Amino acid sequence: MTETKKQEWNSNLAFMMAMIGSAVGLGNIWRFPNVLYSNGGGSFMIPYIVSLFLLGISFVLVEYAVGFRFKKSLARILFSVSKKLEPIAWFILLVVFLITTYYVCVVGWDLIYIFLSFTKAWGSNPDLYFTNSVLHSTDSISGIFTIVPTVLASVFAIWFLAWLILKRDLNEGIGKVSKILLPLLCIIVVVIVAFSLTLPGASVGYTQIFTPDWSALTNLDVWLAAFGQIVFSLSLGMAIAMTYASYLPEGSKLVDNAVLVAFSNSGFEVFNSIGIFSILGFMTLTSGIPFNELVTSGTGLAFVVFPQVFNIMGPAAYIIGPLFFLCILFAGITSVIALLEGVCYSISEKFLIDRKKTATVVCIIGFLISTLFATGIGSTILGIFDGFLNNFALLLAVLIECIIFGWIYKFDNLIETLNNNSTIKVGKTWKIVIKYILPICIGGLWIQGIYSTLTTADSLSTTIMIILTIVLIVVPIIFTKLPAINKDYYNV
């Protein structure tokens, strides 16, 4: 059997909306404010902007050029570069898929909080409510046999929604949803930020962004934090940009699009942080809790600190609360479908399974894995997955991609592809960045990530990381060895 006609974006707008939607995720909303505050405040913007150009835009350009030039899935692209590289592709896709399985769970928690926010059902102690009433969290390994029904139902709802979008035609599914959710997300953020600036004490918060600690610029960890934020914020190495760019029609302005996506993503992060910090400034003024004790990242900020803020905000909280959690939901959904698209595309292209069947199988398997995180010990397992997959596996994937396309593939071909229709051109400087500077930066992040992961591991963490390592070795080999149903798959 030979492959069917390839899909294409019906407009550059659809592609841009999908790309920006994939980049704007949970990391923008609750990770960036903490990274910004913890690494010198306003002065952090200097390493952040350097990282955006040096790492973010540079690597996105690689993914755009590769996807557009080959117009194939990641697995087939790496096979085309060298037959020995196909297992690397399945390794990257498996990492992305496993990240999605717990990412969906966090989006599921947010879905629960949308309903809770209408009545502030979390009560006077949101921390205790989140741990005991929502997660039913326990430290005992026996908690893995205890399913939390509300979490399981919300996780199923997110997977079902992802399936409904992915099974449809590219433009009717991902394209249309991105065109709807991204503008709504931006409108909600504008409303929240505008309201937050009117709160008493707002200046206590937002001035943190504009108050620099210049000594932080001499700290290597601050620069690594900036590089790390760009990696996670732009979803580098996850094959999203490569996959979406492969659907572009001829004549697309790749460099122009990459720059616009990167700046849109960073602009969203900074603008959103003004609102987050303003609300935390209000909390500091009203409650007397020091600002540094309020600034945290991840679930602590979204499901503990912000419910505390809404408790003292008054009637406006019944509007701002649901909008805040709706904002997280929209950002989460656009990221989930982007993460899964590359996985589905590679499977579909090699085994010639149609889009609907591929999406169905991938979503069912994903949901079954996600049930691990809907147990009493689920949040603990989720934390271990997140630390290992992000700090070790994902950064390794980015490093490997840099080496493959910087050293193994004919790099000048990528420069030609990028410059063909673009207004902005790239040249030797970009080549030096990809071949030399980027591998050093990513390598430093990877070593730091391994160190932090291993030095904080307990027996449970170690066991799970060993299992994940075995899975990440065995499964890619199996997918590589399975013969392709698509007769054109092996045509280089």
C-alpha positions in Angstrom: 0.0 0.0 0.0 1.2 3.5 -0.8 0.6 6.7 1.0 -2.4 8.9 0.4 -2.4 12.6 -0.6 -0.8 14.7 2.1 -2.8 17.4 4.0 -1.9 21.0 3.9 -2.9 24.1 5.9 -5.6 26.0 4.0 -4.1 29.4 5.1 -1.0 30.8 6.8 -3.3 32.1 9.5 -4.3 28.6 10.4 -0.7 27.5 10.7 0.2 30.6 12.8 -2.7 30.1 15.1 -1.9 26.5 15.6 1.8 27.2 16.2 1.2 30.0 18.7 -1.4 27.9 20.4 1.0 25.0 20.7 3.6 27.4 22.3 1.3 29.2 24.6 0.7 26.6 27.4 0.8 26.1 31.1 4.5 27.0 31.2 3.6 30.6 30.0 0.9 31.1 32.7 2.4 29.6 35.8 6.1 28.8 35.2 7.4 32.0 33.7 6.4 34.4 36.6 8.2 32.3 39.1 11.3 31.9 36.9 11.3 35.6 36.3 11.0 36.5 40.0 13.5 33.9 41.2 16.2 35.0 38.7 16.7 38.7 39.2 13.3 40.2 38.3 13.7 42.8 35.6 17.3 42.0 34.9 16.2 38.4 33.9 14.8 39.9 30.7 18.3 40.3 29.4 19.3 36.6 29.5 15.7 35.8 28.5 15.9 37.9 25.3 19.4 36.6 24.5 18.0 33.1 24.9 15.0 33.8 22.7 17.2 34.8 19.8 20.1 32.4 20.4 18.2 29.3 21.3 14.5 29.8 20.7 14.3 31.3 17.3 17.4 29.5 16.1 16.1 26.0 17.0 12.5 26.8 15.8 14.1 27.7 12.4 15.8 24.3 12.3 12.4 22.5 12.9 10.6 24.7 10.4 13.3 24.1 7.7 13.4 20.4 8.2 9.7 19.9 8.3 9.0 22.1 5.3 11.9 20.6 3.3 11.1 16.9 3.9 7.3 17.2 4.2 7.3 14.0 6.2 6.8 12.8 9.7 9.6 12.9 12.2 10.3 9.2 12.0 10.5 9.2 8.2 12.6 12.4 8.2 15.3 10.9 10.5 15.2 7.6 8.5 15.8 9.7 5.3 18.8 11.4 6.9 20.2 8.0 8.0 18.6 4.6 8.4 20.2 4.3 11.8 18.4 7.4 13.1 14.8 6.1 13.0 15.0 4.8 16.7 15.9 8.3 17.7 12.7 9.6 16.2 10.5 7.1 18.0 12.4 7.9 21.2 11.6 11.6 20.8 7.9 10.8 20.0 7.6 8.5 23.0 9.0 11.2 25.3 6.5 13.7 23.9 3.6 11.1 24.3 4.5 10.3 27.9 4.7 14.1 28.7 1.3 14.4 27.2 -0.2 11.7 29.5 0.5 13.7 32.6 0.0 17.1 31.0 -3.6 16.0 30.3 -4.0 15.2 34.0 -3.0 18.8 35.0 -5.4 20.2 32.5 -8.0 17.9 34.0 -7.4 19.3 37.5 -8.0 22.8 36.0 -11.3 21.6 34.5 -12.4 20.6 38.0 -11.4 24.1 39.3 -13.4 25.9 36.6 -16.5 24.4 38.3 -15.2 25.0 41.8 -14.5 28.6 41.1 -18.1 29.5 40.6 -18.8 28.9 44.3 -15.3 29.0 45.8 -15.9 25.4 46.9 -12.2 25.1 48.0 -13.1 26.9 51.3 -10.8 28.8 53.6 -7.9 26.4 53.2 -7.3 25.8 49.4 -4.0 24.0 50.1 -5.7 21.3 52.2 -8.6 21.2 49.9 -6.4 20.6 46.8 -4.4 17.8 48.5 -7.2 16.0 50.3 -10.5 16.7 48.5 -9.3 17.0 44.9 -6.3 14.7 44.7 -7.0 12.5 47.7 -3.2 12.4 47.9 -1.3 9.9 49.9 2.5 9.1 50.2 1.8 5.3 50.4 2.5 3.2 47.4 -0.8 1.4 48.0 -2.4 4.6 46.8 -1.9 3.4 43.3 -4.8 1.1 43.8 -7.1 3.9 44.8 -8.8 5.7 41.9 -10.0 9.3 42.4 -13.3 9.4 40.4 -13.5 13.2 39.8 -9.9 13.3 38.6 -10.4 10.3 36.4 -13.6 11.8 34.9 -11.9 15.1 34.1 -8.9 13.3 32.6 -11.2 11.3 30.4 -13.0 14.5 29.4 -9.7 16.1 28.2 -8.6 13.0 26.3 -12.1 12.7 24.7 -11.9 16.4 23.6 -8.4 15.9 22.2 -9.7 12.9 20.3 -12.7 14.8 18.8 -10.2 17.4 17.5 -7.4 15.1 16.3 -9.7 12.7 14.4 -11.0 15.4 12.1 -9.3 16.8 9.0 -6.3 19.0 9.8 -8.0 22.3 9.0 -11.4 21.3 10.4 -9.8 20.0 13.6 -6.6 21.6 14.8 -6.9 24.6 12.4 -10.4 25.6 13.4 -10.0 25.0 17.1 -6.8 27.0 17.2 -8.6 29.9 15.4 -11.3 29.9 18.1 -9.4 29.1 21.3 -6.3 31.3 20.8 -8.3 34.6 20.3 -10.5 33.7 23.3 -7.5 33.0 25.4 -6.0 36.4 24.5 -9.2 38.2 25.2 -9.5 36.5 28.7 -5.8 37.4 29.5 -6.4 41.0 28.5 -9.5 41.2 30.7 -7.6 39.6 33.7 -4.6 41.9 33.3 -6.7 45.0 32.9 -8.7 44.1 36.0 -5.6 43.2 38.0 -4.1 46.6 37.4 -7.0 48.3 39.1 -6.5 46.3 42.3 -5.0 48.0 45.4 -1.4 46.8 45.8 -1.0 45.9 42.1 2.1 48.1 41.9 3.7 46.0 44.6 3.6 43.1 42.2 4.2 44.4 38.7 7.1 46.6 39.7 9.0 43.3 40.4 9.2 42.8 36.6 10.8 46.2 36.2 13.0 46.2 39.2 16.3 44.6 38.2 18.9 42.8 40.3 21.9 43.4 38.1 24.1 41.0 40.2 22.0 38.1 38.8 23.6 38.6 35.4 26.8 37.2 36.6 25.1 34.0 37.9 25.4 31.1 35.4 22.2 29.5 36.9 20.2 32.6 35.9 21.3 32.1 32.3 20.6 28.4 32.4 17.1 29.3 33.8 16.5 31.6 30.8 17.6 28.9 28.4 15.4 26.3 30.2 12.3 28.6 30.1 12.7 29.1 26.3 13.1 25.3 25.7 9.9 24.5 27.7 7.9 27.6 26.6 8.4 27.1 22.9 8.1 23.3 23.1 11.5 22.8 21.5 12.5 19.3 20.5 8.9 18.0 20.6 8.5 17.7 16.8 5.6 20.1 17.0 7.1 22.9 14.8 8.5 20.2 12.5 5.2 18.5 12.0 3.1 21.7 11.6 5.7 23.1 9.1 5.5 19.9 7.0 1.9 20.8 6.3 2.8 24.2 4.9 2.2 24.9 1.2 5.0 26.0 -1.1 5.9 29.7 -1.0 5.6 30.0 2.8 7.8 32.6 4.6 9.4 30.3 7.1 11.8 32.8 8.9 9.1 35.5 9.1 6.6 33.0 10.7 9.2 31.6 13.1 10.1 35.1 14.4 6.4 36.1 14.7 5.6 32.9 16.7 8.5 33.3 19.0 7.8 36.9 19.8 4.0 36.3 20.2 4.8 33.5 22.7 7.3 35.7 24.7 5.0 38.7 24.5 2.2 36.6 26.0 4.4 35.4 28.8 5.5 38.9 29.8 2.0 40.4 29.5 0.4 37.6 31.5 3.1 38.0 34.2 2.0 41.6 34.7 -1.4 40.3 35.6 -0.2 37.5 37.8 2.2 39.7 39.7 -0.4 42.5 40.1 -2.9 40.0 41.7 -0.1 38.7 44.0 0.7 42.3 44.9 -2.9 42.7 45.9 -2.7 39.5 48.0 0.4 40.9 49.7 -1.2 44.2 50.6 -4.5 42.6 51.8 -3.2 39.6 53.7 0.2 40.8 54.8 1.8 37.7 53.4 5.3 38.6 52.0 5.4 38.7 48.2 8.2 36.1 48.0 6.1 33.6 49.9 3.3 33.9 47.3 5.4 33.5 44.2 5.6 29.9 43.3 5.2 27.9 40.1 3.0 25.1 38.7 0.0 23.7 40.6 0.9 25.6 43.8 0.3 28.9 42.1 -2.8 27.9 40.2 -4.6 25.7 42.6 -3.5 27.0 46.0 -2.3 30.6 45.8 -4.9 31.9 43.4 -7.9 30.4 45.2 -6.5 32.2 48.3 -6.5 35.4 46.3 -10.0 34.8 45.1 -11.2 34.2 48.7 -10.3 37.8 49.6 -11.1 39.5 46.3 -14.8 39.9 46.8 -17.7 39.5 44.3 -15.3 40.1 41.3 -13.7 36.7 42.1 -16.8 34.9 40.8 -15.9 36.4 37.3 -12.1 36.5 37.4 -11.8 33.0 39.0 -13.6 31.1 36.2 -11.9 33.2 33.6 -8.5 32.4 35.1 -9.1 28.7 35.0 -10.7 28.9 31.6 -7.5 30.6 30.4 -5.5 27.6 31.6 -7.9 25.2 30.0 -7.7 26.8 26.6 -3.9 27.0 26.7 -3.7 23.4 27.8 -6.0 22.0 25.1 -4.1 23.8 22.2 -0.9 22.4 23.6 -2.2 18.8 24.1 -3.4 18.5 20.4 -0.1 19.9 19.2 1.9 17.4 21.3 -0.2 14.5 20.0 -0.2 15.5 16.3 3.4 14.6 15.7 2.9 11.2 17.3 -0.2 10.4 15.3 1.4 11.6 12.1 4.5 9.3 12.4 2.3 6.3 13.2 -0.2 7.0 10.5 2.5 7.5 7.8 4.5 4.3 8.6 1.6 2.0 9.1 -0.9 3.7 6.8 -3.6 3.9 9.4 -6.1 6.6 8.7 -6.2 9.8 10.9 -9.3 8.8 12.9 -8.1 5.3 13.8 -4.6 6.6 14.7 -6.1 9.3 17.0 -8.4 6.7 18.6 -5.6 4.2 19.4 -3.2 7.0 20.6 -5.9 8.6 22.8 -7.0 5.3 24.3 -3.5 4.3 25.2 -2.8 7.8 26.5 -5.9 7.7 28.7 -4.9 4.3 30.2 -1.5 5.6 31.2 -3.1 8.8 32.5 -5.1 6.7 35.0 -1.9 6.3 36.9 -2.1 10.0 37.8 -5.7 9.7 38.8 -4.9 7.6 41.8 -4.1 8.5 45.4 -0.4 8.6 44.7 -0.9 10.0 41.2 0.4 13.5 42.0 3.6 12.0 43.3 4.1 9.8 40.2 3.3 12.8 38.0 6.1 14.8 39.7 8.6 12.1 39.0 7.5 11.7 35.4 7.8 15.5 34.9 11.2 15.8 36.5 12.7 12.8 34.6 11.1 13.4 31.2 11.8 17.1 31.1 15.2 17.3 32.8 16.7 14.2 31.2 14.8 12.9 28.2 13.5 16.0 26.5 16.8 18.0 26.8 18.6 15.0 25.4 16.2 15.0 22.5 16.9 18.6 21.7 20.7 18.0 22.0 20.5 15.0 19.6 18.4 17.0 17.1 21.1 19.8 17.2 23.8 17.3 16.4 21.8 15.5 13.7 20.9 18.6 11.7 24.0 20.6 12.6 26.6 18.0 11.8 25.1 14.9 10.1 22.6 16.5 7.6 23.8 18.9 4.9 23.1 22.1 6.8 23.4 24.4 3.8 20.2 22.8 2.4 18.3 24.2 5.4 19.6 27.7 4.9 18.5 27.5 1.3 15.0 26.3 2.3 14.6 29.1 4.9 15.8 31.9 2.6 13.8 30.8 -0.4 10.7 32.9 0.2 11.4 34.7 3.5 11.8 38.4 3.9 14.2 37.9 6.8 17.3 35.9 5.8 19.7 33.6 7.7 23.3 32.8 7.0 26.6 31.7 8.5 25.9 33.2 12.0 22.8 30.9 12.3 24.9 28.0 11.2 27.5 28.7 13.9 24.8 29.0 16.6 23.3 25.6 15.6 26.5 23.7 15.2 28.5 25.1 18.2 26.7 27.4 20.6 23.4 25.6 20.9 24.8 22.2 21.7 27.0 23.7 24.5 24.0 25.5 26.0 21.7 22.5 25.8 24.4 20.3 27.1 24.9 22.5 30.1 21.1 22.4 30.8 21.1 18.7 30.4 23.9 18.1 32.9 22.2 20.4 35.4 18.9 18.6 34.8 20.5 15.2 35.4 22.2 16.4 38.5 19.1 17.9 40.1 17.0 14.8 39.2 19.4 12.3 40.6 20.3 14.2 43.8 16.7 14.6 44.8 15.6 11.0 43.9 14.2 8.7 46.6 13.6 4.9 46.2 10.2 5.4 44.5 11.6 8.0 42.1 14.6 5.8 41.2 12.3 2.8 40.5 10.0 4.8 38.3 13.0 6.4 36.4 14.5 2.9 35.8 11.2 1.7 34.4 10.9 4.8 32.2 14.4 4.4 30.9 13.7 0.8 29.9 10.5 1.9 28.2 12.3 4.7 26.3 14.9 2.2 25.0 12.7 -0.8 24.2 9.6 0.8 22.6 11.5 2.9 20.0 13.4 -0.3 18.9 10.1 -2.1 18.5 8.6 0.6 16.4 11.7 0.7 14.3 11.8 -3.0 13.7 8.1 -3.2 12.8 7.9 -3.3 9.0 6.2 -0.3 7.3 2.9 -0.9 5.6 3.5 2.2 3.5 5.6 1.0 0.5 7.0 4.6 0.0 8.2 4.9 3.6 11.7 3.6 2.8 12.1 5.6 -0.3 14.7 8.2 0.5 
